[in-house]
Each structure stands twice: as C-alpha cells, then as structure tokens.
Amino acid sequence: MEQRTRIAPQGPEFSTMICGYWRLMEWGMTAQQLLAFIEQHVELGMTTADHADIYGNYQCEAAFGAAMKLKPALREKMQLVSKCGISTTAAPGNRIGHYVTDKAYIVAQAERSLVNLHTDYLDLLLIHRPDPLMDADDTAEGLIALHQSGKVKHFGVSNFTPAQFQLLQSRLPFALVTNQVEISPIHQPAILDGTLDSCQQERIHPMAWSCLGQGRIFNDAEFQPLRDELQKVAEEIGAQTIDQVIYAWIMRLPSNPLPILGTGKIERVVSAWEALSLNLNRQQWFRIRKAALGYDVP
C-alpha cells in the first residue's frame, strides 16, 4: 500500500496512517521530547497529525505547538488536522458539555487552533460531532470564511451520518473531503450503516479513529476469541503483532480508511507503519469479523 493518499478528488494528500494526539497530555513529554517524537514519525513517512481543540481539556494543541515552535521548518513537511464543534465542561461557564456549530464559534476555535499549533493554516478542519442545533447555512458561512481567508485549506466532518454529511455539503461551494469515524473489529456500525458506502460513492477516504478499541481488544475478557483469531491470522500473513493485523483489517475496507494511531511510543508507530505491507484475504477478514461479533454472516 502507498505511504501517501489523496483523500478526495479535490482533497489534500495525507500519509496513509495518521498520528493522533488525543492523549498527548498523558504521555508526559517535554517540548523537546515531543519534538523528537514528531521528527521521528515524520521521517518514517507519517506526516499527518490529528488534533481537536478540546483534546486534553484544551491543552494538547498548545503543547504540540510549543514543540513545533522549536523547529518551525518542520511544519512544511506536515499536514495538520483539527476539529471543533464540541464545548466541554472544561470551558469556562459550561455547566454541561454541548455541541456548537455557529459560524462565530467555528471561526474563533479555528483561529485559536492556529495560535496553539503555531501555524498560519490548517490543512484540514473537521466538524467534530453532529449538532442537533446545527443551522447548515450558518455553519457553512463559517467554513467559507475560513477558506476564503486561507486559514483552512480543506474541510470535512467527524462522526456524521451520510444524511448529515450531505446536508452540510449542500451548502458549500467546495467538497467536504473526509468523514472521521470510529472503526475497529469491536465497533463495526459504520461498515454497514451506509457511512463507508457514502465515502466510497464520493470517492473520499474516511479517517478511522479508535482502531484498537481504546485498548479494550487487548484487555477485556470478552474479546479473548478475537485475540486468538487475530493471532492466528498474524501467523498466517507474517505480522509481528495483532495490532498490525487490526490496521490491515481496517485498511482492507474498499473505502480505504486512513487509520489514526493513538500512541506516543515511536516503536509502536514503527510497528503500525509496517502494516501497510500486509494484506488479508476475504476469508481472513471475515474470520476476524466473526470473532469480534460472535456470529457468522446470515
């Protein structure tokens, strides 16, 4: 599999696997240590980094930006993704978390991400979650303003249904280029509910988050049959770890999802990257599906 992928006909070119920074504040890195990690995965070929304004209680982007500030030229080798549209209780004045997709909020959060990430533009901005109160015209105005200003090159969504995707698309003069959704052997709704079919129809590559089930695949007793099957397939295809088999399973989908990693350990990044050379046949793919769901096809 190619190391780089154009994620949509009118979209940017990203690394085929993406380094996710959701848990950055848990990694305990200094800015210098983080810079070294970024340089290592960029050198490997994993040049795309995934963020969101809310990650780490609104702290992850600034921590990443502090590392990037130590070597500004590194930005030219990377593609930066961020998301907005969720306002959590970590934000002042919020009694409860809520979604917000108003034009003013989207523009303000994108501009805040630019400052925090120490960059002049985002390669991609996603609306983080569907908002029941989204006024598609107002939301679109915010995206258009950011596009016209040059602050954001491309736009997409995250966790949207096909209908929600098409609603926002209908208000925009440019194409949405991806839908970032949860995909793993233990979370398969997007595979059959039309989400990935819609991506394939539009010839866009989805981005896959929580590929390893937030660690549940490795730890929960209920997934022992899945672990056993993953190990069998690993031996058959020459994979070193079951992580690699999971990434290969996701990338076998015809919409060609781009897996997002969630690790700050470079050895795990290197191992995951090697999954690009692995291929599952149809029987192996469905064996993993059955082991995860507990039943065969109808």
N, C-alpha and C positions, 0 to 999 in steps of 0.2 A: 504494500500500500504506500502511496505517495506521502511524503512528510508534510506537504503543504496542500491545502484545499481551498479553492474558491467557493465560498459558502453559499453563493447565489449568483445567478447570471449577471446581476448588477452589483454584486456584493464584494467585500474585501477578500483577500487571500490570507487565511489563517493557518497556523500549524494544525496538523490533523489531530493532535491531542493538545489539551489546554491546561495550563497550570492555574488552579483555583486557589484563591486567597481568603476564603471564607473563615478559616480557623487561624489566620496569621497571628493573632494576639495570643494564641495558645502555644505557639512554637517557641516563645521565649528568646527570640533573636535580637541582637543589637542591630543597628542600621548597617554596620559593616558586615556582619554575618549574613544579613538578609541580602545585601548587595552581592555577596559571593554566591549565594544560592541562586539568585536571579541570573547572574552571569553564567552559572553552570548549566541551568536548564535552557537558556538562550543558545549557548554554544552547542548543546545537544541537538537543537532544532526546534525545541518547544518555545516558540517566540511569542505566543499569545497568552495574556494573563487576564483572568476573570475576577472582577470585583463587584461590589454593590455598596451603595452609600451607607447602608445600615450594618454592614459586617463588623463584628467586634464592637457592638454598641457604638457605631460611627467612628471607630478608631483605625480600622485596617487600612483604609486608603491613605490616611496621613502617615502611617508607619511605612507603607510601601513607598510613598513619595519621598520620605526622608532618606530612604536608601537610594532611590533614583537620583536624588539631588547630589549624591556623592560622585555620580558619573553620568552627567546629563546626556552624553553622546549615546548611551545605551538605548535611549528612547527611540532612536532612528531604526533600531533593529527589531523593535517590538510592536505588537498590536495590543492596545489596552481596551478592555471591555468593562463597562459599569452598568449598573441597574439602579432605577429609582421607582418610587410609587408606593413604598411602604413607610409609614411613620410609626415607630415603635415607642414603647413607654420610656425608652432611654432619651427621647427627645423632650425638651422642656415643655411642660403644660399638658402632656398627654396622660390622661387617666387610664386610657386603654389604647392599644395599638389599632391602627386603621389604615386603609388604603387611601391614597390621594393621587389623582392624575390630572389635576388642574394645570393649565398652561403655566401659571406663575410658579407653582411648586416645581414642576418638571425643570423649567429653565433654571431656577435657583439651585436645585440639587445638582444639576449637571455642572453648573458653574462652580459649585462647591467641590465637586469631584475633581474638576480640573486643577483647582488650587491644591487640594490634598494630594493628588497624584503627581504634582509638579510637572504638568504638561499643558500645552496650548490647545490640545484637541483630543477627543476620544475617537477611536476607530469605530466603536460600536456602543450605542446606548440602548438598553432594553427597558421596557415597562415590566417591572418585577413580578407583578401578580395582577390578575383580572380585578378590576374595581367595579363593584355593583353601581357606583355613582359616577362612573366614567361618562362624561359628555364627549363623544368621539370627535366632534368638531373642535371643542376647546383643547382636548389633548393633542389633536393633530396640529393645531396652531402652535403649540409649544415645540413640537418636533420640527416643524417647518422653520420656526425662528432660529432654533439651534443649528439647523442645517444651513440656512442662508448666512448665518454669521461665521460659518466654518468651524464652529466649536465641536460639532459632532459630524463625522463623515457618513455613518450609516446607522440605521435603526432596526430594532426587532422587538420581540416580546418574550416573555418567560411565563410558562405555565398557562398559556392561553388555549382555549378550545379552538377548533377550526373556525367556528362562527364568530368568536371574539376576535380572532386574527383578521378575518375578512371584514368585519365592521371597521376596525381601525384602518385597514388597508384602503377601504373605500373612500376615506377622507384625505388620502395622501397623494401627492404628485410623484412620489418615488416609491420604490418597492421596499417593503419590510424584508429583511434578509435572513432571519432565523427565528426559531421558537426554541427557547431553552427549557427543557422538560426533564422530569425525573425518569430515568430508565435504568433498570437493573433486573437481574433474574427474579428478584423478590418484589419488584414493582413494575408490572407489565401493562397497566391500563393504556398507556399511550400507543402501544404497539397495535392494538385492535380497536381503539375507540375513534379512529379517524384522524388523530393528531399527526401521526407519522405519514399516513396516506396523503394528507393535505400537504405536508412538506414535500413529499415525492412529486405530487402533482405540480407544485410551484417550482420544482427543481431547486429547493433550498435544503441546506444541511442543518438539521437540528443540532443543538448542543445538549449533551447528556449530563445531568448532574446526579450526584449520589449513586454513582455506578456500583459502588461496593456496599450499598445499603447502610451507609454510616457505620460500617463495621459489624452490623448485625449478622451478615453472612458468615463471618468468622467466629462469632461468639455465641449466638443463640442456639440452644439445643435443637430447636425445631428444624434448623437448616442443616443438620448433620447429613441427611440423604443428599442434599445439594452439594455439600463439601465433598462427599465421597464421589459423586458423579463428576464434579469439576476436576478432581484429582485423576480420575480415570482418563478423562479427555486430555488433561495436561500431558500425561504419559504418552498418549497416542499421537499428539501433534508436536511433541518436543518442547512444551512450555516448561519454564522453570518454576512457576508459581501459579496458583489458582487465580490470583489477581489478573495475570496476563490472559488467562482463558476468559475471564469475565469481560475484559476490554475487547477481546476478539469477538466474543458473542454479541456485544453491542454493535461493534463496527460491521458485523455480518448483515445487519439490517439494511435493506435496499435504499433507505433514505440516507444512508452513510452518516450516522451521527458522529459528532466530534466529542469524545469523552473528556470530561473535566476531572482532573485529579485534585485531591484534597490533602496532599501531603507536603510537609516541609523538609522531608528527608530525601536528599538527592539520589541515594541508592534506590529508593522506591520509584522515583521519577525515571531513572535509567531503566529499571526493570519494566515499568509500564510501557515505555517507549519501544521496547523490543517486541511488544505485542503487535506492532504494525506489520511485522513479517509473518504473523500466524494466520492460519486460515482454518475455519471449521466447515466440515461438510454438513449437508442438511440433516442427516441422522444425528450427528453430534450436537447440533444446535437444538434440535427438538428433544434430545435426551436431557439437556440442561433445563430446558423449559419445563419438561415433565417433573424433573427432580425438584424444581423450585415450587411449582404449583401443586404438585401431589396428584395430578391426573393426566391422562393421555388426551390426545385430541378426540373430539366427538366422532 
